[in-house]
Amino acid sequence: MGKRKSSAKPPPRKRMDKLDTVFSCPFCNHGTSVECRIDMKNLIGEAVCGICQESFSMTITALTEPID
């Protein structure tokens, strides 16, 4: 008589690392001064420098998400 094959466990899921939300400013070259936020409730994406107060905002869609 043959043995039953044991069922193989599924491979573990890869853990996604959190992406950075703080970057260096291209205008004043100060490190870690630009903070990025995505507000899905109001559909606005925003990047603001805390040193030189430069800002950029744009409307986003339901498909918008942080990428690397």
N, CA, C and O atoms as a Tinker XYZ file with bonds, in Angstrom:
   272  protein
     1  N      0.835000   -1.177000    0.000000    73     2
     2  CA     0.000000    0.000000    0.000000    64     1     3
     3  C      0.879000    1.239000    0.000000    63     2     4     5
     4  O      1.918000    1.297000    0.658000    81     3
     5  N      0.427000    2.227000   -0.760000    73     3     6
     6  CA     1.182000    3.480000   -0.822000    64     5     7
     7  C      0.791000    4.451000    0.285000    63     6     8     9
     8  O     -0.312000    4.385000    0.827000    81     7
     9  N      1.693000    5.332000    0.602000    73     7    10
    10  CA     1.409000    6.343000    1.614000    64     9    11
    11  C      0.703000    7.529000    0.969000    63    10    12    13
    12  O      0.857000    7.794000   -0.223000    81    11
    13  N     -0.065000    8.226000    1.778000    73    11    14
    14  CA    -0.704000    9.440000    1.285000    64    13    15
    15  C      0.323000   10.561000    1.238000    63    14    16    17
    16  O      1.209000   10.647000    2.088000    81    15
    17  N      0.192000   11.404000    0.247000    73    15    18
    18  CA     1.103000   12.537000    0.129000    64    17    19
    19  C      0.713000   13.590000    1.168000    63    18    20    21
    20  O     -0.466000   13.896000    1.349000    81    19
    21  N      1.710000   14.129000    1.835000    73    19    22
    22  CA     1.413000   15.195000    2.800000    64    21    23
    23  C      1.214000   16.501000    2.030000    63    22    24    25
    24  O      1.915000   16.787000    1.059000    81    23
    25  N      0.244000   17.275000    2.489000    73    23    26
    26  CA    -0.023000   18.530000    1.791000    64    25    27
    27  C      1.055000   19.540000    2.157000    63    26    28    29
    28  O      1.413000   19.687000    3.326000    81    27
    29  N      1.562000   20.224000    1.160000    73    27    30
    30  CA     2.615000   21.210000    1.372000    64    29    31
    31  C      2.004000   22.517000    1.858000    63    30    32    33
    32  O      0.950000   22.937000    1.379000    81    31
    33  N      2.674000   23.154000    2.811000    73    31    34
    34  CA     2.201000   24.437000    3.308000    64    33    35
    35  C      2.456000   25.500000    2.254000    63    34    36    37
    36  O      3.456000   25.430000    1.538000    81    35
    37  N      1.562000   26.493000    2.144000    73    35    38
    38  CA     1.807000   27.573000    1.186000    64    37    39
    39  C      3.008000   28.407000    1.645000    63    38    40    41
    40  O      3.259000   28.522000    2.845000    81    39
    41  N      3.747000   28.985000    0.702000    73    39    42
    42  CA     4.911000   29.788000    1.092000    64    41    43
    43  C      4.469000   31.026000    1.873000    63    42    44    45
    44  O      3.387000   31.559000    1.629000    81    43
    45  N      5.299000   31.482000    2.808000    73    43    46
    46  CA     4.914000   32.660000    3.595000    64    45    47
    47  C      4.856000   33.904000    2.717000    63    46    48    49
    48  O      5.616000   34.036000    1.757000    81    47
    49  N      3.943000   34.816000    3.057000    73    47    50
    50  CA     3.804000   36.045000    2.280000    64    49    51
    51  C      4.979000   36.968000    2.571000    63    50    52    53
    52  O      5.464000   37.048000    3.700000    81    51
    53  N      5.425000   37.663000    1.529000    73    51    54
    54  CA     6.508000   38.605000    1.704000    64    53    55
    55  C      5.985000   39.851000    2.411000    63    54    56    57
    56  O      4.929000   40.379000    2.062000    81    55
    57  N      6.727000   40.307000    3.396000    73    55    58
    58  CA     6.321000   41.485000    4.134000    64    57    59
    59  C      6.749000   42.736000    3.375000    63    58    60    61
    60  O      7.916000   42.876000    3.009000    81    59
    61  N      5.809000   43.641000    3.141000    73    59    62
    62  CA     6.110000   44.883000    2.449000    64    61    63
    63  C      6.648000   45.893000    3.454000    63    62    64    65
    64  O      6.005000   46.173000    4.466000    81    63
    65  N      7.816000   46.431000    3.178000    73    63    66
    66  CA     8.390000   47.453000    4.040000    64    65    67
    67  C      7.668000   48.778000    3.815000    63    66    68    69
    68  O      7.206000   49.066000    2.711000    81    67
    69  N      7.578000   49.575000    4.869000    73    67    70
    70  CA     6.955000   50.888000    4.739000    64    69    71
    71  C      7.854000   51.787000    3.907000    63    70    72    73
    72  O      9.079000   51.739000    4.023000    81    71
    73  N      7.235000   52.607000    3.068000    73    71    74
    74  CA     7.980000   53.525000    2.226000    64    73    75
    75  C      8.251000   54.823000    2.972000    63    74    76    77
    76  O      7.514000   55.186000    3.888000    81    75
    77  N      9.304000   55.517000    2.578000    73    75    78
    78  CA     9.647000   56.782000    3.203000    64    77    79
    79  C      8.591000   57.839000    2.887000    63    78    80    81
    80  O      8.033000   57.860000    1.789000    81    79
    81  N      8.323000   58.714000    3.856000    73    79    82
    82  CA     7.423000   59.843000    3.625000    64    81    83
    83  C      8.159000   61.155000    3.828000    63    82    84    85
    84  O      7.554000   62.220000    3.696000    81    83
    85  N      9.460000   61.110000    4.148000    73    83    86
    86  CA    10.263000   62.311000    4.362000    64    85    87
    87  C     11.459000   62.254000    3.422000    63    86    88    89
    88  O     12.159000   61.244000    3.355000    81    87
    89  N     11.693000   63.364000    2.686000    73    87    90
    90  CA    12.744000   63.409000    1.673000    64    89    91
    91  C     13.534000   64.703000    1.795000    63    90    92    93
    92  O     13.165000   65.588000    2.567000    81    91
    93  N     14.624000   64.816000    1.033000    73    91    94
    94  CA    15.375000   66.066000    0.989000    64    93    95
    95  C     14.728000   67.001000   -0.039000    63    94    96    97
    96  O     14.164000   66.556000   -1.039000    81    95
    97  N     14.825000   68.306000    0.235000    73    95    98
    98  CA    14.171000   69.322000   -0.595000    64    97    99
    99  C     15.017000   69.612000   -1.834000    63    98   100   101
   100  O     16.222000   69.828000   -1.699000    81    99
   101  N     14.430000   69.627000   -3.041000    73    99   102
   102  CA    15.207000   69.943000   -4.241000    64   101   103
   103  C     15.519000   71.444000   -4.364000    63   102   104   105
   104  O     16.398000   71.820000   -5.140000    81   103
   105  N     14.825000   72.297000   -3.622000    73   103   106
   106  CA    15.048000   73.741000   -3.712000    64   105   107
   107  C     16.126000   74.213000   -2.740000    63   106   108   109
   108  O     17.050000   74.918000   -3.145000    81   107
   109  N     16.023000   73.833000   -1.454000    73   107   110
   110  CA    16.989000   74.302000   -0.463000    64   109   111
   111  C     18.030000   73.243000   -0.102000    63   110   112   113
   112  O     18.936000   73.528000    0.681000    81   111
   113  N     17.925000   72.033000   -0.648000    73   111   114
   114  CA    18.856000   70.924000   -0.420000    64   113   115
   115  C     19.009000   70.552000    1.048000    63   114   116   117
   116  O     20.049000   70.026000    1.444000    81   115
   117  N     18.012000   70.811000    1.843000    73   115   118
   118  CA    18.060000   70.436000    3.251000    64   117   119
   119  C     17.541000   69.002000    3.369000    63   118   120   121
   120  O     16.479000   68.677000    2.839000    81   119
   121  N     18.287000   68.154000    4.057000    73   119   122
   122  CA    17.911000   66.749000    4.173000    64   121   123
   123  C     16.718000   66.536000    5.083000    63   122   124   125
   124  O     16.574000   67.226000    6.092000    81   123
   125  N     15.892000   65.620000    4.748000    73   123   126
   126  CA    14.701000   65.191000    5.511000    64   125   127
   127  C     13.802000   66.356000    5.907000    63   126   128   129
   128  O     13.349000   66.420000    7.050000    81   127
   129  N     13.537000   67.279000    4.985000    73   127   130
   130  CA    12.678000   68.413000    5.305000    64   129   131
   131  C     11.352000   68.380000    4.557000    63   130   132   133
   132  O     10.421000   69.092000    4.934000    81   131
   133  N     11.244000   67.574000    3.511000    73   131   134
   134  CA    10.002000   67.505000    2.733000    64   133   135
   135  C      9.160000   66.348000    3.248000    63   134   136   137
   136  O      9.614000   65.205000    3.299000    81   135
   137  N      7.932000   66.661000    3.629000    73   135   138
   138  CA     7.006000   65.643000    4.119000    64   137   139
   139  C      5.886000   65.465000    3.097000    63   138   140   141
   140  O      5.300000   66.440000    2.627000    81   139
   141  N      5.595000   64.212000    2.759000    73   139   142
   142  CA     4.569000   63.900000    1.772000    64   141   143
   143  C      3.367000   63.266000    2.458000    63   142   144   145
   144  O      3.515000   62.410000    3.330000    81   143
   145  N      2.179000   63.694000    2.056000    73   143   146
   146  CA     0.942000   63.145000    2.605000    64   145   147
   147  C     -0.056000   62.896000    1.483000    63   146   148   149
   148  O     -0.116000   63.647000    0.509000    81   147
   149  N     -0.840000   61.827000    1.632000    73   147   150
   150  CA    -1.929000   61.522000    0.712000    64   149   151
   151  C     -3.207000   61.483000    1.533000    63   150   152   153
   152  O     -3.356000   60.642000    2.419000    81   151
   153  N     -4.128000   62.391000    1.239000    73   151   154
   154  CA    -5.405000   62.467000    1.947000    64   153   155
   155  C     -6.475000   61.871000    1.036000    63   154   156   157
   156  O     -6.981000   62.537000    0.133000    81   155
   157  N     -6.812000   60.602000    1.289000    73   155   158
   158  CA    -7.793000   59.918000    0.438000    64   157   159
   159  C     -9.213000   60.450000    0.654000    63   158   160   161
   160  O    -10.057000   60.335000   -0.234000    81   159
   161  N     -9.479000   61.026000    1.815000    73   159   162
   162  CA   -10.816000   61.546000    2.097000    64   161   163
   163  C    -11.121000   62.768000    1.233000    63   162   164   165
   164  O    -12.208000   62.878000    0.666000    81   163
   165  N    -10.145000   63.696000    1.135000    73   163   166
   166  CA   -10.330000   64.914000    0.348000    64   165   167
   167  C     -9.717000   64.814000   -1.047000    63   166   168   169
   168  O     -9.785000   65.773000   -1.817000    81   167
   169  N     -9.115000   63.661000   -1.388000    73   167   170
   170  CA    -8.491000   63.400000   -2.691000    64   169   171
   171  C     -7.411000   64.426000   -3.029000    63   170   172   173
   172  O     -7.400000   64.994000   -4.121000    81   171
   173  N     -6.490000   64.658000   -2.062000    73   171   174
   174  CA    -5.400000   65.610000   -2.265000    64   173   175
   175  C     -4.088000   64.951000   -1.848000    63   174   176   177
   176  O     -3.999000   64.359000   -0.773000    81   175
   177  N     -3.071000   65.057000   -2.704000    73   175   178
   178  CA    -1.716000   64.644000   -2.374000    64   177   179
   179  C     -0.877000   65.889000   -2.200000    63   178   180   181
   180  O     -0.984000   66.820000   -2.998000    81   179
   181  N     -0.029000   65.927000   -1.159000    73   179   182
   182  CA     0.685000   67.160000   -0.843000    64   181   183
   183  C      2.114000   66.856000   -0.409000    63   182   184   185
   184  O      2.359000   65.889000    0.313000    81   183
   185  N      3.068000   67.697000   -0.857000    73   183   186
   186  CA     4.463000   67.638000   -0.435000    64   185   187
   187  C      4.864000   69.033000    0.011000    63   186   188   189
   188  O      4.750000   69.990000   -0.755000    81   187
   189  N      5.340000   69.152000    1.262000    73   187   190
   190  CA     5.662000   70.458000    1.843000    64   189   191
   191  C      7.049000   70.407000    2.465000    63   190   192   193
   192  O      7.378000   69.460000    3.179000    81   191
   193  N      7.878000   71.441000    2.191000    73   191   194
   194  CA     9.190000   71.576000    2.816000    64   193   195
   195  C      9.029000   72.366000    4.108000    63   194   196   197
   196  O      8.415000   73.434000    4.107000    81   195
   197  N      9.568000   71.859000    5.200000    73   195   198
   198  CA     9.461000   72.534000    6.479000    64   197   199
   199  C     10.446000   73.674000    6.640000    63   198   200   201
   200  O     10.275000   74.499000    7.537000    81   199
   201  N     11.478000   73.752000    5.798000    73   199   202
   202  CA    12.500000   74.788000    5.920000    64   201   203
   203  C     12.175000   75.993000    5.040000    63   202   204   205
   204  O     12.058000   77.111000    5.541000    81   203
   205  N     12.030000   75.775000    3.731000    73   203   206
   206  CA    11.811000   76.901000    2.811000    64   205   207
   207  C     10.330000   77.108000    2.478000    63   206   208   209
   208  O     10.000000   78.011000    1.709000    81   207
   209  N      9.445000   76.302000    3.034000    73   207   210
   210  CA     7.992000   76.430000    2.878000    64   209   211
   211  C      7.501000   76.272000    1.437000    63   210   212   213
   212  O      6.397000   76.709000    1.114000    81   211
   213  N      8.306000   75.653000    0.566000    73   211   214
   214  CA     7.835000   75.317000   -0.771000    64   213   215
   215  C      6.816000   74.193000   -0.643000    63   214   216   217
   216  O      6.977000   73.307000    0.196000    81   215
   217  N      5.774000   74.219000   -1.461000    73   215   218
   218  CA     4.763000   73.172000   -1.393000    64   217   219
   219  C      4.272000   72.820000   -2.790000    63   218   220   221
   220  O      4.341000   73.623000   -3.721000    81   219
   221  N      3.780000   71.607000   -2.903000    73   219   222
   222  CA     3.188000   71.111000   -4.141000    64   221   223
   223  C      2.012000   70.233000   -3.753000    63   222   224   225
   224  O      2.141000   69.354000   -2.901000    81   223
   225  N      0.867000   70.469000   -4.377000    73   223   226
   226  CA    -0.300000   69.632000   -4.117000    64   225   227
   227  C     -0.993000   69.330000   -5.433000    63   226   228   229
   228  O     -0.922000   70.104000   -6.388000    81   227
   229  N     -1.662000   68.194000   -5.461000    73   227   230
   230  CA    -2.378000   67.794000   -6.670000    64   229   231
   231  C     -3.556000   66.919000   -6.289000    63   230   232   233
   232  O     -3.579000   66.321000   -5.212000    81   231
   233  N     -4.536000   66.848000   -7.180000    73   231   234
   234  CA    -5.677000   65.972000   -6.942000    64   233   235
   235  C     -5.264000   64.548000   -7.269000    63   234   236   237
   236  O     -4.453000   64.316000   -8.166000    81   235
   237  N     -5.823000   63.603000   -6.539000    73   235   238
   238  CA    -5.494000   62.207000   -6.730000    64   237   239
   239  C     -6.762000   61.446000   -7.085000    63   238   240   241
   240  O     -7.871000   61.960000   -6.938000    81   239
   241  N     -6.587000   60.226000   -7.550000    73   239   242
   242  CA    -7.710000   59.365000   -7.885000    64   241   243
   243  C     -7.770000   58.212000   -6.897000    63   242   244   245
   244  O     -6.910000   58.088000   -6.025000    81   243
   245  N     -8.771000   57.381000   -7.031000    73   243   246
   246  CA    -8.911000   56.227000   -6.149000    64   245   247
   247  C     -7.796000   55.204000   -6.395000    63   246   248   249
   248  O     -7.545000   54.353000   -5.542000    81   247
   249  N     -7.135000   55.274000   -7.533000    73   247   250
   250  CA    -6.056000   54.336000   -7.860000    64   249   251
   251  C     -4.697000   54.812000   -7.348000    63   250   252   253
   252  O     -3.720000   54.067000   -7.429000    81   251
   253  N     -4.617000   56.023000   -6.829000    73   251   254
   254  CA    -3.347000   56.570000   -6.358000    64   253   255
   255  C     -2.937000   55.907000   -5.056000    63   254   256   257
   256  O     -3.735000   55.790000   -4.127000    81   255
   257  N     -1.673000   55.469000   -4.996000    73   255   258
   258  CA    -1.129000   54.878000   -3.779000    64   257   259
   259  C      0.362000   55.091000   -3.765000    63   258   260   261
   260  O      0.961000   55.285000   -4.823000    81   259
   261  N      0.991000   55.061000   -2.586000    73   259   262
   262  CA     2.436000   55.242000   -2.532000    64   261   263
   263  C      3.176000   54.123000   -3.258000    63   262   264   265
   264  O      2.829000   52.950000   -3.113000    81   263
   265  N      4.201000   54.484000   -4.041000    73   263   266
   266  CA     5.027000   53.478000   -4.714000    64   265   267
   267  C      6.473000   53.799000   -4.435000    63   266   268   269
   268  O      6.795000   54.899000   -3.986000    81   267
   269  N      7.353000   52.843000   -4.698000    73   267   270
   270  CA     8.765000   53.091000   -4.422000    64   269   271
   271  C      9.481000   53.668000   -5.605000    63   270   272
   272  O     10.681000   53.934000   -5.531000    81   271
